[in-house]
Amino acid sequence: MIIVKTEKQIEAMRESGKILRDTLLKVEEFIKPGLTTKEIDKFAHRYIVSRGAKPSCLGYMGYPAATCISVNEVVVHGIPDDRVIQDGDIVSVDLCVLYKGMHTDAARTFCVGNVSPEKRKLVEVTKESFFEGIKHIKAGSRVGDIGSAVQKYAESFGYGVVRDLQGHGVGCSIHEDPGIPNYGRAGTGEFLKEGMTIAVEPMITLGTYEVYVSEDGWTVSTDDGQPAAHYENTMVVTKDGVEILTL
């Protein structure tokens, strides 16, 4: 069921989104070679709590951490552990914040140290594909309009667009209807309504779009071991476009 939010709920999401945005900015300052993904997770967790909020991911369907931290070939849902960040890694940090009963969701891929031009371009294009996709959002547009734009832009660089994972509604819970694929045909899918809150999140790879889930049941990696990047924001659909809540 698609939930159109009240103005009170949207205002709570604005506050939640600011905390999430600030958390990612703090992580960007903190992250460096030599840290473990677990140390980055603990840093983010402490900051979220210091702002009077909660990390929504912790305990969600049994997930054991406050953030998802995915390095290089890991697309999403990497569980923080003792993996040490190396110079030249790209590191995706995905997290959700619960504040005043409302959730927001966002992700960034950070370039750590001396990252290769190929990886930097992937990170850049992934972010750009997000903004290409949301150009097509307003009340009355359709979910397929977003995915079609993301796919066309990313594939124009020869990149893979992950199909097994997608964006989603968000707000009253972490995952709500509708699902928002990063590929597809314009003019198809659910109609978007003013007051809907959604997370758009391109997941783009240097190679194949095919992925697999590891034995832990969470970590999703590229089939060919090529790097992947992830960029996500929560937004509210308006009459004429979107208001991004996590920027």
N, C-alpha and C positions, 0 to 999 in steps of 0.2 A: 504494500500500500504506500502510495506517495503522500508525504506529509507536507502540506504548505504551512509555513511557520507564521506565528503571530509576530507583531512588531516587538513585543516583550521578549520573545524567544530569540529573535534576530539580534536584539540589543545585547542579550547575554552572549550570543555567539560572537559579536564584535569584540567583547571583552575577552572571551576565550581565545579568539583569533590573535589578539594583540599579545597575549601571554605566549602563545605558540610561536608567533613571529619572533618575539624577543628571545625565546629559547633557542631557536635556530641561529639567530645572530650571535648569541653567546657561544654556541657550539662551534660556529665558524671561527671565532677568535681563539677558542680553546684547542681545537684539533691540530695535531702535529705528528710527525713521525716519532715512533717510540711509545706512543700511548696504546693501550689495548682498547678494543671495542667496549669491553666491560667498564673501563674507566670513563669513557665518553658517555656511556649510558648513565652511570652514577652521577656524573656532572649535570647532565640534563635533568635527571630525576630530582636532584636537590634544588635546581633552579625553579622547576615547575612548582614544587611544594612551597618554596620561599615566596611565591607569588599568590599563595592561597588556593592553588588549583591542584588537580590530580592528573597523573598520567593515565589516560584511558586504556592504553594498550596493556598495562600491567594486570595480568589475570584474565584478560579477554580470551575466552575459549581456551583457557589454560596457558596463555602466552606468559613466559616467565620474566619479562623485562619491561622497562618503561618506554624503550625505543626499539625500533628495528634498525640495525646497522649493517649495511650490505656493501662489501668491498669488491671492486673490480668485476669479476664474472658473476657475482651474486646480484640478482635483479632486485629482489625485495625480501623482506621478512627474515633477514639475517639475525640470528640470536646473538646478542653481545656475549663475548667470552674472552679468552686469553689471547686471541689473535692480535698480533702487534701491527699497527699501521706502519707501512713502509713509505719512504720517499718515492713519489711517483704513483702512489695509489689514487684511485678515485673512490670516494666513500659516500654512500647514500645514507642519509639519516631521515627516517620517517617516524613521525610520532603524532599522537592525538592528545588533546588537552580537554579535560572536563572542568567546567566552571559554571556555577549557578545552574547546574542541571543540564547544560548543553555542551556538546562535543564539537570540536573542530579538528581538522586533519590536514597535514602538510608534509612535504618532503623536499629536500635539497640534495644534490650531489656536489660534494666538495672536492676540489683538486688539491691534493696534499703534496707540497714540495715541488720537485721538478717533474711535472707530469708531461707525458709525450704530447706532441701536437695532435695526434690522432684521437687521444682520449679527451683532450681539451675541446676539440671540435665536436665530439659526441655529446659532451656535457652541454655545450653551447646550443647545439641544434635541438637537444631534448627540451631545454627551457624555451627556445623559440617556438617549438611545435605546440607547446602549451598555449602560448599567446596566439598562435594561428588558430588553434581550436576554439578558444573562447571568443574570438571575433564573431563567431556565428551563434552566440547565445543571446537570446532575449525571449521575453514571453511570446509564445506561439511558435518558436523554432523547435527543432526536433533533435533528439539525442544523436541520431545518425549524422547530423550536420557537423557535430563536434569531431566525432571519430574520423569522418571522411577528410576533414581539413588536417588533422594531426597526421594521419597516414600519408596523405599526399605530400606533405611537407617533409616528413622524415624520410620517406622512401625516395624523394628526389635527390637525397645525398647518398643513396645506396644502403641505408640502414635498415635493420629489422625492427618491426613494430610488434611487440609482444601481444599475443592474442588470448592467452590463457588467464590474464588478469585484467582488471578494468577499474575505472573510477566508479563513483557511487553517490547516492544520496547520503547526507550526514546531518546530524543535529541532535535529535532526541536519542539516537544511538549512533555507534560508530559507523555501521553499515545499514543504509536504508535503500529502498527503491528510489529511483530507477538505477539499474546498472548503466555505466557509461563506457563502452568500449573505445579504444584508441584507433579503431579502424572501422570500415563499413561504408555504407552508401548514404549520401545526403538525402534528406526527405523521408527517412525511415526512422522507426523507433518512437518512443514515448514523446508526446508534446511537453514542452517545458512551460511552467506557469510562474507568474510573478509570485515571489515569496517562497519558492522552492530553494533549498540549500543543498548544494552539490559539491563534490570533490572531483576535480578533473586531474588526472595523473598519468601523463605519457611515460611509458617504460620502453626505452629505445636501446637497441644493441648494435654493436659494430658488425655483427654477423647474422646468424640465423635468428628468426623470431621464436624458435622452438626452445622450450625450457623444461626443466624437471624439478621435482620436489625431493629434497634429501630425506634420509631416514628419520630425521627429527620431526618431520611432518610440517615444517614451517619454511625452511630455507629454500628459496627458488633461485636456480642458477641457469645460465645459458647452456644449451646442449653442447655447443662447440667450444665453450670455455672463453669466448670473446667477452670483452667488457660490456657492461650495461650502465645506463644512467636513468635517473628517475627525477621528475619534477612535479610537484603537486601543490595545489592551493584549494582552500574551501571558499566558496562564494555563494552569494544570494542572487537569484535571478530577478532582474528588474524589468520594467516595461520595455526599456530600450537597450538593455545590455546586462552587465553584471556589476556587482560590488564585491571585490575580492576582500575577504576578511582576514587573511593571513599574510598580507604584505604591508 
